Amino acid sequence: MLDHGTLFPTDTGTRQGSPLSPLLANMALHGLETAITPAVPPRSRQYGPPPNVVVYADDLVLLHADRSVIEHCQHLVSEWLRPLGLTLTPSKTRITHTLETTDGQPGFAFLGFHIRQYPVGHATSGKDSQGRFLGFKTLITPSRAALTRQRTKLHHLITHAQQATQRTLIGALAPHIRGWSHYYNRVASAQVFRTLDHTLYTQLRSGAMSRHPNKSKHWIMGKYWRVDEGKGWRFQPPLAGRALTRHSHTPIRRHVKVQATRSPYDGDWVYWSTRLGRHPTISPRVARHLRKPQGRCCACGLYFTEQDTLEVDHILPKAQGGKDNEDNLQLLHRHCHARKTAQDHRGRGTFAIRHGAEEPDDAKASRPVLNPSRGGDTPAEGAVEPHDFSLIFLQQLHLGYGSRGNALPTCRPDFGCEVCPAGPPNVALAWCGERTCAAGRQDDAGPRLHAERPGSER
């Protein structure tokens, strides 16, 4: 290692699988992407856009639509690596097409994933930046080599735990299943997860049958799986303990590419809190609520910036019975929070704590109702009997407009329509789409609003 002109020789390398190995490789190959892009001709009709370069540790992918550009970039990479004493491995270097079959199978494997394009119709075809159909769809799935390694690892763990208890076997399998599933849950892995779950079941069943060679299959299934208890095919101890997690229990969440020059150390806490839901410079509660609305203010809908002042707000104010839990919290700008607080106070009205409640009525007969405008028990012309407020609402709708914007005809007493103010109380509102009144007679005025007794047919 060379640090400020001083050479520190390393007699031994890092162990296989250590996170230090890809870190050192990224440091050594830093600058490869910026060295390839300027050496390629700029965007033109002949060559198209510049190539996309993806580098991780000692793995490199170059993407471009023209084969000649790819071959030119391969020569540039070889020249760039020569001063470092590195070369491209011929057995691992391949130029292939992602859609057409040119040199072997289409597509390629990178970091355990298989990337390939499939010809499809317009219903599922991808689109370019201008909305034009491409005629193919890109699918990223776990590679076959990754599937083989996972099956081998599961078989190895089950075989070496033949004499262990079921709880110990679950403790050995669960972290590996969970870690592998979370690595591949960003791509199209649903079918692969179901396939691995079936493979895991057959391996567990084979191991259980070899442990109890003189027992029946039904006895073995009842001992290790909770089928007889109505819990389904759960590999779980009979009395207590956690069940074995499955690959398919991990939800699929699509990966969102990090912006070109973003880094977790650039100080942009708004971007990384929105993406990850955590950041060392802000509180976990603020980071979680930044991620929920994807970095937007829940009141105005604008994106937060580093210069904004953020405040946590209660959706239902605590003065109105709101709780201090996660579902009742949201993140707002300071000015949006002040405006919402003012609206909450204005909306309280008679529900304010210091306001007294209205006294209840003494009896049903003396409750506040609409009284006749004349003396006596007979209602005046145009008035409504104080039986039920549904008649008032019915009369207003009867004299208003229908849902289609057509004026409703006035009540016709000769039809005996129950919408008349003199009709019986406690009627239900109904919309008649035919040209008939409640009495069943024809009406040439078109669809009308009429009344219907509760329980009667329309």
PyMOL commands that set and color helices and strands:
alter all, ss='L'
color gray80, all
select helices_A, chain A and resi 20-28+32-36+67-84+90-92+144-159+166-184+190-211+217-224+247-249+269-276+284-291+318-320+326-328+334-351+364-366+390-398+413-415
alter helices_A, ss='H'
color red, helices_A
select strands_A, chain A and resi 2-3+6-7+52-56+59-63+108-110+113-119+136-142+310-314+329-333+428-432+448-452
alter strands_A, ss='S'
color yellow, strands_A
deselect
rebuild
show_as cartoon
